[in-house]
Amino acid sequence: MNKNNPWMNLALITQLGISMFIPIAGCFFLGRYLDARFETAPLFLFILTIMGVLAAFRNLFVLGTRAAQNKSKERDHDTNDE
């Protein structure tokens, strides 16, 4: 596999964006719904939005760790082939 493949880079950037957007947006809208349902002003909105942001950063950490491990494996594989 080509290391400088633009499609692989685009896929990684897209995956990072989606893995940040979905938890934040999902928790935000769930918080709004629960606040409207139980009439608790911004309580659930704040709590769930913070949880969504934390989940998004966790996703970034996991994806970054996997990408670094894959890059390390590719580098080791290329070194062994020489």
C-alpha positions in Angstrom: 0.0 0.0 0.0 1.2 3.5 -0.9 2.0 5.5 2.2 1.1 8.8 0.5 -2.3 7.6 -0.8 -4.5 10.7 -0.7 -7.7 8.5 -0.5 -6.4 6.9 2.7 -5.6 10.3 4.2 -9.0 11.6 3.2 -10.7 8.5 4.8 -8.8 9.1 8.1 -9.7 12.8 8.2 -13.3 12.0 7.5 -13.4 9.3 10.1 -11.9 11.8 12.7 -14.5 14.3 11.8 -17.4 11.9 12.1 -16.1 10.4 15.3 -16.1 13.8 16.8 -19.4 15.1 15.4 -21.7 12.2 16.2 -21.1 12.0 20.0 -21.2 15.7 20.5 -24.3 16.3 18.4 -26.1 13.2 19.7 -25.5 14.1 23.3 -26.5 17.7 22.7 -29.8 16.8 21.1 -30.5 14.1 23.7 -29.8 16.7 26.4 -32.2 19.2 24.8 -34.9 16.5 24.5 -34.5 15.4 28.2 -34.6 19.1 29.4 -37.8 19.6 27.4 -39.3 16.4 28.7 -38.5 16.9 32.4 -38.5 20.7 32.4 -35.0 20.9 33.8 -33.7 24.1 32.0 -30.1 23.4 30.8 -29.1 20.7 33.3 -29.2 17.7 31.0 -27.9 19.8 28.1 -24.7 20.8 29.9 -24.1 17.3 31.4 -24.6 15.4 28.2 -22.8 17.9 26.0 -19.7 17.6 28.3 -20.0 13.8 28.1 -20.2 14.0 24.3 -17.1 16.1 24.1 -15.3 13.7 26.4 -16.4 10.8 24.2 -15.2 12.6 21.1 -11.8 13.2 22.6 -11.6 9.5 23.6 -12.5 8.5 20.0 -9.7 10.8 18.8 -7.2 9.2 21.2 -8.2 5.7 20.1 -8.0 6.5 16.4 -4.7 8.3 16.8 -3.3 5.3 18.8 -4.4 2.9 16.1 -3.0 5.1 13.3 0.4 5.3 15.1 0.5 1.5 15.6 -0.4 0.9 12.0 2.3 3.3 10.9 4.8 1.6 13.2 3.9 -1.8 11.8 4.3 -0.5 8.2 7.7 0.9 9.0 8.8 -2.3 10.6 7.5 -4.3 7.7 9.3 -2.0 5.2 12.5 -2.4 7.2 12.3 -6.2 7.2 11.8 -6.3 3.5 15.1 -4.6 2.8 
